[in-house]
Structure formats: structure tokens, C-alpha cells
Amino acid sequence: MELQRPHREVVSFVRRSTRMNKSQERAWTQRERYLVDVPRDDTSTSIAPGATIDWPQVFGRTAPLVVEIGSGTGDSLVAMAAADPARDHIAFEVFRPAMASTMIKLNAAGITNVRLVEANGVSGLEELFSPGQVDELWTFFPDPWHKARHNKRRLVDTAFGALVASRLAPTGVWRIATDWADYAEHCREVLDDHPDLINEYADSGGFAPRLDARPITKYEQRGLRAGRDVFDLTYRRRHD
């Protein structure tokens, strides 16, 4: 009998070490305040097919939902959620020390409208949100995967664009930021002619102005010091 190979989840990230410092360890012991547990599939960052989350129950209210894929240490997330208390924010991240750092910042700021999910954000968007449920999606500084043989691991592709469009509310938007020019051009090549999406700034050069609410993070500062420009893009659902 031929042995079946186990199913492997396709992801656009490499999971790094989970070693934490003392502050992060303390924050992680109190993670129930912010972390949403989800049913798993084959891997520790997967989400079981058919899994659902009742977001109004999680937050204790019904509010527009903002989703961030790859929230890192939460510098953008914490500042933007604090400035936008009328909406609830869900962030997907797989690097535990980064999630613990985010929890420290959320606790220090007294923020209650954020929850974290330790999972692949693509699966999370597909499984945990209904069509038209997401008010805004953020993918700030996704891994550019420079080497040609790794391009297939880039988060932004045609299939992901279709998924995003299906989950966005009729007036919802998808915000992208990158400090790599080739990745910005890749996004435009994939999304500007996408059948389900419209570039909000197609008539004015294609790139969006910097979102005032998005702070300059340490990661972004490193790119700027290295001489890289930051490119912002905004897409919305197409309505025919």
C-alpha cells in the first residue's frame, strides 16, 4: 500500500524562534485577555477547515472589523486601534515573541478593541470571516521574498486578491504598504487589473498617499535609513 504524504499548509512566512525575554514571558502567561484560540488543522499555525468565530461575542459588541495580516510587534496595530475605538481589530501573527510584545503595548495603552490570532492570516481570512464581513484589511510591509525562486511565497497574488475582495464589505478597503519597489510593482501587476478589485488611485499615478493614521515603525525607519522609499496602495471591491 502506498503511504499518503501528510497535507502541508502553504504559507508565505518562515516561523522564527519562539524564545522570549522575561517581559514577553510574563505577557504570554496572561494571553487569554487578547489571544483568540482557533481549531487547528495539521500544523500549529493552521486553522481547521470550517472553523468559525463569533466576533461580536469575542468583543462583546457588534462593530466594523479591521483585519491585519502580519502585525509584528504591534507598533502600527496599537496606535491605529487606539485612534479608532469604534472599530474592532483582529491581527494575525505567527511569531510568539512579537505577539507578546504587542500584548505588552496593548495592556500599557489600555486598549480593549484588539484581539490576536496565532495563525496563518490567509487561512484566517478565509475561514474565520464571512463574505463582506471585513471593513478594512491591512498588509503592512509583507515579506518581499526577493529571490525569484521564492516569489511564489509572496502574500500578494491573484488568488489572495480574490479572497480579499470576497471578504471586504461593499465599502471596505485593502491597504498595503511596502518599502521595496519591486514588491510594490509586483502588487500593481497582480492587482491593478484584477477582476475583483479597483485601485483607488489608478487615475493619480496608482500609489496612494501615506495613511496619516499609520505611524512610522522601527521596521519602516530602518528601510528609510537604508534609502528605500515607502509605497502605499489602496484597493476596494469591484462592483459591476
C-alpha positions, 0 to 999 in steps of 0.5 A: 500500500502506498503511504499518503504524504501528510497535507502541508499548509502553504504559507508565505512566512518562515516561523522564527524562534519562539524564545522570549525575554522575561517581559514577553514571558510574563505577557504570554502567561496572561494571553487569554485577555487578547489571544483568540484560540482557533481549531487547528488543522495539521500544523500549529499555525493552521486553522481547521477547515470550517472553523468559525468565530463569533466576533461580536461575542469575542468583543462583546459588541457588534462593530466594523472589523479591521483585519491585519495580516502580519502585525509584528510587534504591534507598533502600527496595530496599537496606535491605529486601534487606539485612534479608532475605538469604534472599530474592532481589530483582529491581527494575525501573527505567527511569531510568539515573541512579537505577539507578546510584545504587542500584548505588552503595548496593548495592556500599557495603552489600555486598549480593549478593541484588539484581539490576536490570532496565532495563525496563518492570516490567509487561512484566517481570512478565509475561514474565520470571516464571512463574505463582506464581513471585513471593513478594512484589511491591512498588509503592512510591509509583507515579506518581499521574498526577493529571490525569484525562486521564492516569489511564489511565497509572496502574500500578494497574488491573484488568488489572495486578491480574490479572497480579499475582495470576497471578504471586504464589505461593499465599502471596505478597503485593502491597504498595503504598504511596502518599502521595496519597489519591486514588491510594490510593482509586483502588487500593481501587476497582480492587482491593478487589473484584477477582476475583483478589485479597483485601485483607488488611485489608478487615475493619480499615478496608482500609489496612494498617499501615506495613511496619516493614521499609520505611524512610522515603525522601527521596521519602516525607519530602518528601510528609510535609513537604508534609502528605500522609499515607502509605497502605499496602495489602496484597493476596494471591491469591484462592483459591476 
